[in-house]
Amino acid sequence: ISLPHTLCCSWHLQMAGAALATKFLQLSKAQDGIALHRLLRTTETGSPTAHDLETCKSDDVAASIAKAWKEGDTEQGLEALCSALRQWSARYLAQPRDDPARWMLPPLLWLTSRPRQLAGKLDLSVKKGRYKEKLVEVLREQFQKLQREKVRREGALAVCCELLQLYFRLGQASQCSFLLAAVSQAGGGKALDLTVLPKALAVSLCFHWGKHCILDGNVGEAEEKLGWALANC
């Protein structure tokens, strides 16, 4: 998810001076998922102020994000990100069943991808795959919860994308078959309509599904999925 540089600068100027929790609560109330995603990305560098840490106590997700920001690229930072993911997923699941709450997907995409990136960094200095394996367990739990709710299927697919990448990097590509079978079965026999998904999610899912098809020897389906991903990225 990206915006032209001029728009990003304008957004930062508008939000400058406000504490993380204030911004987070304002954007959540406005249901502005794209702006929330941009806000979360600002926590990937630098460090929070004392005011950020203090005001974030009013919101559990913001508090976990602020803690992760403070801890940086450490095990504690990863644990805080996983807490934020669990809390956001619970909030997503708690939305009315007749509300798809699609505005919550951009933050969810960040909350699933950022821990994967950090786990990869942490694994460079320890036993291979240690942190990625821990993260797999967290993501599996969230995938199962989201997958059970039909209206939250898009969220389950966001988690699925990150699980696929982790399985590839851990050398556990065989696990992808079970994961993708669950995705297919959730459709009740109907093919997944990629066109109704957020583009960033659809392209990522299609690409990694196609990659698995190659490893599985399913050349025809691999060509179809990878072709779609490349044509729409």
MODELLER restraints for C-alpha pairs under 7 A, 6 or more apart:
rsr = mdl.restraints
at = mdl.atoms
rsr.add(forms.Gaussian(group=physical.xy_distance, feature=features.Distance(at['CA:1:A'], at['CA:200:A']), mean=6.72, stdev=0.5))
rsr.add(forms.Gaussian(group=physical.xy_distance, feature=features.Distance(at['CA:19:A'], at['CA:51:A']), mean=6.62, stdev=0.5))
rsr.add(forms.Gaussian(group=physical.xy_distance, feature=features.Distance(at['CA:19:A'], at['CA:52:A']), mean=5.12, stdev=0.5))
rsr.add(forms.Gaussian(group=physical.xy_distance, feature=features.Distance(at['CA:20:A'], at['CA:52:A']), mean=5.42, stdev=0.5))
rsr.add(forms.Gaussian(group=physical.xy_distance, feature=features.Distance(at['CA:20:A'], at['CA:56:A']), mean=6.96, stdev=0.5))
rsr.add(forms.Gaussian(group=physical.xy_distance, feature=features.Distance(at['CA:21:A'], at['CA:52:A']), mean=6.67, stdev=0.5))
rsr.add(forms.Gaussian(group=physical.xy_distance, feature=features.Distance(at['CA:21:A'], at['CA:55:A']), mean=5.88, stdev=0.5))
rsr.add(forms.Gaussian(group=physical.xy_distance, feature=features.Distance(at['CA:21:A'], at['CA:56:A']), mean=4.74, stdev=0.5))
rsr.add(forms.Gaussian(group=physical.xy_distance, feature=features.Distance(at['CA:21:A'], at['CA:62:A']), mean=5.79, stdev=0.5))
rsr.add(forms.Gaussian(group=physical.xy_distance, feature=features.Distance(at['CA:24:A'], at['CA:36:A']), mean=6.76, stdev=0.5))
rsr.add(forms.Gaussian(group=physical.xy_distance, feature=features.Distance(at['CA:24:A'], at['CA:62:A']), mean=6.81, stdev=0.5))
rsr.add(forms.Gaussian(group=physical.xy_distance, feature=features.Distance(at['CA:27:A'], at['CA:35:A']), mean=6.90, stdev=0.5))
rsr.add(forms.Gaussian(group=physical.xy_distance, feature=features.Distance(at['CA:27:A'], at['CA:36:A']), mean=6.18, stdev=0.5))
rsr.add(forms.Gaussian(group=physical.xy_distance, feature=features.Distance(at['CA:31:A'], at['CA:103:A']), mean=5.86, stdev=0.5))
rsr.add(forms.Gaussian(group=physical.xy_distance, feature=features.Distance(at['CA:32:A'], at['CA:103:A']), mean=6.18, stdev=0.5))
rsr.add(forms.Gaussian(group=physical.xy_distance, feature=features.Distance(at['CA:33:A'], at['CA:103:A']), mean=4.52, stdev=0.5))
rsr.add(forms.Gaussian(group=physical.xy_distance, feature=features.Distance(at['CA:33:A'], at['CA:104:A']), mean=5.58, stdev=0.5))
rsr.add(forms.Gaussian(group=physical.xy_distance, feature=features.Distance(at['CA:33:A'], at['CA:105:A']), mean=6.89, stdev=0.5))
rsr.add(forms.Gaussian(group=physical.xy_distance, feature=features.Distance(at['CA:33:A'], at['CA:106:A']), mean=5.43, stdev=0.5))
rsr.add(forms.Gaussian(group=physical.xy_distance, feature=features.Distance(at['CA:33:A'], at['CA:107:A']), mean=6.20, stdev=0.5))
rsr.add(forms.Gaussian(group=physical.xy_distance, feature=features.Distance(at['CA:34:A'], at['CA:106:A']), mean=5.92, stdev=0.5))
rsr.add(forms.Gaussian(group=physical.xy_distance, feature=features.Distance(at['CA:36:A'], at['CA:107:A']), mean=6.08, stdev=0.5))
rsr.add(forms.Gaussian(group=physical.xy_distance, feature=features.Distance(at['CA:37:A'], at['CA:106:A']), mean=5.62, stdev=0.5))
rsr.add(forms.Gaussian(group=physical.xy_distance, feature=features.Distance(at['CA:37:A'], at['CA:107:A']), mean=4.88, stdev=0.5))
rsr.add(forms.Gaussian(group=physical.xy_distance, feature=features.Distance(at['CA:37:A'], at['CA:110:A']), mean=6.60, stdev=0.5))
rsr.add(forms.Gaussian(group=physical.xy_distance, feature=features.Distance(at['CA:43:A'], at['CA:69:A']), mean=5.59, stdev=0.5))
rsr.add(forms.Gaussian(group=physical.xy_distance, feature=features.Distance(at['CA:44:A'], at['CA:69:A']), mean=6.85, stdev=0.5))
rsr.add(forms.Gaussian(group=physical.xy_distance, feature=features.Distance(at['CA:47:A'], at['CA:69:A']), mean=5.92, stdev=0.5))
rsr.add(forms.Gaussian(group=physical.xy_distance, feature=features.Distance(at['CA:47:A'], at['CA:70:A']), mean=5.51, stdev=0.5))
rsr.add(forms.Gaussian(group=physical.xy_distance, feature=features.Distance(at['CA:48:A'], at['CA:66:A']), mean=6.64, stdev=0.5))
rsr.add(forms.Gaussian(group=physical.xy_distance, feature=features.Distance(at['CA:48:A'], at['CA:69:A']), mean=6.46, stdev=0.5))
rsr.add(forms.Gaussian(group=physical.xy_distance, feature=features.Distance(at['CA:48:A'], at['CA:70:A']), mean=5.98, stdev=0.5))
rsr.add(forms.Gaussian(group=physical.xy_distance, feature=features.Distance(at['CA:53:A'], at['CA:66:A']), mean=6.11, stdev=0.5))
rsr.add(forms.Gaussian(group=physical.xy_distance, feature=features.Distance(at['CA:56:A'], at['CA:62:A']), mean=5.41, stdev=0.5))
rsr.add(forms.Gaussian(group=physical.xy_distance, feature=features.Distance(at['CA:56:A'], at['CA:63:A']), mean=4.62, stdev=0.5))
rsr.add(forms.Gaussian(group=physical.xy_distance, feature=features.Distance(at['CA:56:A'], at['CA:66:A']), mean=6.99, stdev=0.5))
rsr.add(forms.Gaussian(group=physical.xy_distance, feature=features.Distance(at['CA:57:A'], at['CA:63:A']), mean=5.46, stdev=0.5))
rsr.add(forms.Gaussian(group=physical.xy_distance, feature=features.Distance(at['CA:61:A'], at['CA:84:A']), mean=5.04, stdev=0.5))
rsr.add(forms.Gaussian(group=physical.xy_distance, feature=features.Distance(at['CA:61:A'], at['CA:87:A']), mean=5.93, stdev=0.5))
rsr.add(forms.Gaussian(group=physical.xy_distance, feature=features.Distance(at['CA:61:A'], at['CA:88:A']), mean=6.42, stdev=0.5))
rsr.add(forms.Gaussian(group=physical.xy_distance, feature=features.Distance(at['CA:64:A'], at['CA:80:A']), mean=5.28, stdev=0.5))
rsr.add(forms.Gaussian(group=physical.xy_distance, feature=features.Distance(at['CA:64:A'], at['CA:81:A']), mean=6.57, stdev=0.5))
rsr.add(forms.Gaussian(group=physical.xy_distance, feature=features.Distance(at['CA:64:A'], at['CA:83:A']), mean=6.34, stdev=0.5))
rsr.add(forms.Gaussian(group=physical.xy_distance, feature=features.Distance(at['CA:64:A'], at['CA:84:A']), mean=5.21, stdev=0.5))
rsr.add(forms.Gaussian(group=physical.xy_distance, feature=features.Distance(at['CA:65:A'], at['CA:80:A']), mean=6.68, stdev=0.5))
rsr.add(forms.Gaussian(group=physical.xy_distance, feature=features.Distance(at['CA:65:A'], at['CA:81:A']), mean=6.24, stdev=0.5))
rsr.add(forms.Gaussian(group=physical.xy_distance, feature=features.Distance(at['CA:65:A'], at['CA:84:A']), mean=6.13, stdev=0.5))
rsr.add(forms.Gaussian(group=physical.xy_distance, feature=features.Distance(at['CA:67:A'], at['CA:77:A']), mean=6.95, stdev=0.5))
rsr.add(forms.Gaussian(group=physical.xy_distance, feature=features.Distance(at['CA:67:A'], at['CA:80:A']), mean=6.16, stdev=0.5))
rsr.add(forms.Gaussian(group=physical.xy_distance, feature=features.Distance(at['CA:68:A'], at['CA:77:A']), mean=4.20, stdev=0.5))
rsr.add(forms.Gaussian(group=physical.xy_distance, feature=features.Distance(at['CA:68:A'], at['CA:78:A']), mean=6.77, stdev=0.5))
rsr.add(forms.Gaussian(group=physical.xy_distance, feature=features.Distance(at['CA:68:A'], at['CA:80:A']), mean=4.94, stdev=0.5))
rsr.add(forms.Gaussian(group=physical.xy_distance, feature=features.Distance(at['CA:68:A'], at['CA:81:A']), mean=5.74, stdev=0.5))
rsr.add(forms.Gaussian(group=physical.xy_distance, feature=features.Distance(at['CA:69:A'], at['CA:77:A']), mean=6.97, stdev=0.5))
rsr.add(forms.Gaussian(group=physical.xy_distance, feature=features.Distance(at['CA:71:A'], at['CA:77:A']), mean=4.74, stdev=0.5))
rsr.add(forms.Gaussian(group=physical.xy_distance, feature=features.Distance(at['CA:73:A'], at['CA:118:A']), mean=6.38, stdev=0.5))
rsr.add(forms.Gaussian(group=physical.xy_distance, feature=features.Distance(at['CA:78:A'], at['CA:115:A']), mean=6.01, stdev=0.5))
rsr.add(forms.Gaussian(group=physical.xy_distance, feature=features.Distance(at['CA:78:A'], at['CA:118:A']), mean=6.67, stdev=0.5))
rsr.add(forms.Gaussian(group=physical.xy_distance, feature=features.Distance(at['CA:81:A'], at['CA:115:A']), mean=6.19, stdev=0.5))
rsr.add(forms.Gaussian(group=physical.xy_distance, feature=features.Distance(at['CA:82:A'], at['CA:115:A']), mean=6.94, stdev=0.5))
rsr.add(forms.Gaussian(group=physical.xy_distance, feature=features.Distance(at['CA:85:A'], at['CA:111:A']), mean=5.46, stdev=0.5))
rsr.add(forms.Gaussian(group=physical.xy_distance, feature=features.Distance(at['CA:85:A'], at['CA:112:A']), mean=6.90, stdev=0.5))
rsr.add(forms.Gaussian(group=physical.xy_distance, feature=features.Distance(at['CA:92:A'], at['CA:104:A']), mean=6.85, stdev=0.5))
rsr.add(forms.Gaussian(group=physical.xy_distance, feature=features.Distance(at['CA:97:A'], at['CA:151:A']), mean=6.60, stdev=0.5))
rsr.add(forms.Gaussian(group=physical.xy_distance, feature=features.Distance(at['CA:100:A'], at['CA:151:A']), mean=5.76, stdev=0.5))
rsr.add(forms.Gaussian(group=physical.xy_distance, feature=features.Distance(at['CA:100:A'], at['CA:152:A']), mean=6.79, stdev=0.5))
rsr.add(forms.Gaussian(group=physical.xy_distance, feature=features.Distance(at['CA:105:A'], at['CA:155:A']), mean=6.45, stdev=0.5))
rsr.add(forms.Gaussian(group=physical.xy_distance, feature=features.Distance(at['CA:109:A'], at['CA:158:A']), mean=6.09, stdev=0.5))
rsr.add(forms.Gaussian(group=physical.xy_distance, feature=features.Distance(at['CA:112:A'], at['CA:159:A']), mean=6.30, stdev=0.5))
rsr.add(forms.Gaussian(group=physical.xy_distance, feature=features.Distance(at['CA:112:A'], at['CA:162:A']), mean=6.54, stdev=0.5))
rsr.add(forms.Gaussian(group=physical.xy_distance, feature=features.Distance(at['CA:113:A'], at['CA:162:A']), mean=6.39, stdev=0.5))
rsr.add(forms.Gaussian(group=physical.xy_distance, feature=features.Distance(at['CA:116:A'], at['CA:132:A']), mean=6.91, stdev=0.5))
rsr.add(forms.Gaussian(group=physical.xy_distance, feature=features.Distance(at['CA:119:A'], at['CA:131:A']), mean=5.13, stdev=0.5))
rsr.add(forms.Gaussian(group=physical.xy_distance, feature=features.Distance(at['CA:119:A'], at['CA:132:A']), mean=5.32, stdev=0.5))
rsr.add(forms.Gaussian(group=physical.xy_distance, feature=features.Distance(at['CA:120:A'], at['CA:132:A']), mean=6.58, stdev=0.5))
rsr.add(forms.Gaussian(group=physical.xy_distance, feature=features.Distance(at['CA:122:A'], at['CA:131:A']), mean=6.76, stdev=0.5))
rsr.add(forms.Gaussian(group=physical.xy_distance, feature=features.Distance(at['CA:123:A'], at['CA:129:A']), mean=5.82, stdev=0.5))
rsr.add(forms.Gaussian(group=physical.xy_distance, feature=features.Distance(at['CA:123:A'], at['CA:130:A']), mean=6.29, stdev=0.5))
rsr.add(forms.Gaussian(group=physical.xy_distance, feature=features.Distance(at['CA:123:A'], at['CA:131:A']), mean=5.99, stdev=0.5))
rsr.add(forms.Gaussian(group=physical.xy_distance, feature=features.Distance(at['CA:129:A'], at['CA:170:A']), mean=6.23, stdev=0.5))
rsr.add(forms.Gaussian(group=physical.xy_distance, feature=features.Distance(at['CA:132:A'], at['CA:166:A']), mean=6.67, stdev=0.5))
rsr.add(forms.Gaussian(group=physical.xy_distance, feature=features.Distance(at['CA:136:A'], at['CA:163:A']), mean=6.46, stdev=0.5))
rsr.add(forms.Gaussian(group=physical.xy_distance, feature=features.Distance(at['CA:139:A'], at['CA:159:A']), mean=6.34, stdev=0.5))
rsr.add(forms.Gaussian(group=physical.xy_distance, feature=features.Distance(at['CA:139:A'], at['CA:163:A']), mean=6.79, stdev=0.5))
rsr.add(forms.Gaussian(group=physical.xy_distance, feature=features.Distance(at['CA:143:A'], at['CA:156:A']), mean=5.05, stdev=0.5))
rsr.add(forms.Gaussian(group=physical.xy_distance, feature=features.Distance(at['CA:143:A'], at['CA:159:A']), mean=5.88, stdev=0.5))
rsr.add(forms.Gaussian(group=physical.xy_distance, feature=features.Distance(at['CA:143:A'], at['CA:160:A']), mean=6.77, stdev=0.5))
rsr.add(forms.Gaussian(group=physical.xy_distance, feature=features.Distance(at['CA:146:A'], at['CA:152:A']), mean=5.56, stdev=0.5))
rsr.add(forms.Gaussian(group=physical.xy_distance, feature=features.Distance(at['CA:146:A'], at['CA:153:A']), mean=6.28, stdev=0.5))
rsr.add(forms.Gaussian(group=physical.xy_distance, feature=features.Distance(at['CA:146:A'], at['CA:155:A']), mean=6.42, stdev=0.5))
rsr.add(forms.Gaussian(group=physical.xy_distance, feature=features.Distance(at['CA:146:A'], at['CA:156:A']), mean=5.07, stdev=0.5))
rsr.add(forms.Gaussian(group=physical.xy_distance, feature=features.Distance(at['CA:147:A'], at['CA:153:A']), mean=5.54, stdev=0.5))
rsr.add(forms.Gaussian(group=physical.xy_distance, feature=features.Distance(at['CA:147:A'], at['CA:156:A']), mean=5.32, stdev=0.5))
rsr.add(forms.Gaussian(group=physical.xy_distance, feature=features.Distance(at['CA:158:A'], at['CA:201:A']), mean=6.32, stdev=0.5))
rsr.add(forms.Gaussian(group=physical.xy_distance, feature=features.Distance(at['CA:161:A'], at['CA:204:A']), mean=6.63, stdev=0.5))
rsr.add(forms.Gaussian(group=physical.xy_distance, feature=features.Distance(at['CA:161:A'], at['CA:205:A']), mean=5.44, stdev=0.5))
rsr.add(forms.Gaussian(group=physical.xy_distance, feature=features.Distance(at['CA:164:A'], at['CA:176:A']), mean=6.05, stdev=0.5))
rsr.add(forms.Gaussian(group=physical.xy_distance, feature=features.Distance(at['CA:164:A'], at['CA:208:A']), mean=6.70, stdev=0.5))
rsr.add(forms.Gaussian(group=physical.xy_distance, feature=features.Distance(at['CA:167:A'], at['CA:173:A']), mean=5.44, stdev=0.5))
rsr.add(forms.Gaussian(group=physical.xy_distance, feature=features.Distance(at['CA:167:A'], at['CA:175:A']), mean=6.77, stdev=0.5))
rsr.add(forms.Gaussian(group=physical.xy_distance, feature=features.Distance(at['CA:167:A'], at['CA:176:A']), mean=6.88, stdev=0.5))
rsr.add(forms.Gaussian(group=physical.xy_distance, feature=features.Distance(at['CA:194:A'], at['CA:202:A']), mean=5.58, stdev=0.5))
rsr.add(forms.Gaussian(group=physical.xy_distance, feature=features.Distance(at['CA:203:A'], at['CA:229:A']), mean=4.77, stdev=0.5))
rsr.add(forms.Gaussian(group=physical.xy_distance, feature=features.Distance(at['CA:203:A'], at['CA:232:A']), mean=6.63, stdev=0.5))
rsr.add(forms.Gaussian(group=physical.xy_distance, feature=features.Distance(at['CA:203:A'], at['CA:233:A']), mean=6.09, stdev=0.5))
rsr.add(forms.Gaussian(group=physical.xy_distance, feature=features.Distance(at['CA:206:A'], at['CA:225:A']), mean=5.37, stdev=0.5))
rsr.add(forms.Gaussian(group=physical.xy_distance, feature=features.Distance(at['CA:206:A'], at['CA:226:A']), mean=6.49, stdev=0.5))
rsr.add(forms.Gaussian(group=physical.xy_distance, feature=features.Distance(at['CA:206:A'], at['CA:229:A']), mean=5.63, stdev=0.5))
rsr.add(forms.Gaussian(group=physical.xy_distance, feature=features.Distance(at['CA:207:A'], at['CA:225:A']), mean=6.46, stdev=0.5))
rsr.add(forms.Gaussian(group=physical.xy_distance, feature=features.Distance(at['CA:207:A'], at['CA:226:A']), mean=5.29, stdev=0.5))
rsr.add(forms.Gaussian(group=physical.xy_distance, feature=features.Distance(at['CA:207:A'], at['CA:229:A']), mean=5.47, stdev=0.5))
rsr.add(forms.Gaussian(group=physical.xy_distance, feature=features.Distance(at['CA:210:A'], at['CA:221:A']), mean=6.95, stdev=0.5))
rsr.add(forms.Gaussian(group=physical.xy_distance, feature=features.Distance(at['CA:210:A'], at['CA:222:A']), mean=4.31, stdev=0.5))
rsr.add(forms.Gaussian(group=physical.xy_distance, feature=features.Distance(at['CA:210:A'], at['CA:225:A']), mean=4.99, stdev=0.5))
rsr.add(forms.Gaussian(group=physical.xy_distance, feature=features.Distance(at['CA:210:A'], at['CA:226:A']), mean=5.18, stdev=0.5))
rsr.add(forms.Gaussian(group=physical.xy_distance, feature=features.Distance(at['CA:211:A'], at['CA:222:A']), mean=6.66, stdev=0.5))
rsr.add(forms.Gaussian(group=physical.xy_distance, feature=features.Distance(at['CA:213:A'], at['CA:219:A']), mean=6.63, stdev=0.5))
rsr.add(forms.Gaussian(group=physical.xy_distance, feature=features.Distance(at['CA:213:A'], at['CA:221:A']), mean=6.51, stdev=0.5))
rsr.add(forms.Gaussian(group=physical.xy_distance, feature=features.Distance(at['CA:213:A'], at['CA:222:A']), mean=4.94, stdev=0.5))
rsr.add(forms.Gaussian(group=physical.xy_distance, feature=features.Distance(at['CA:214:A'], at['CA:222:A']), mean=5.66, stdev=0.5))
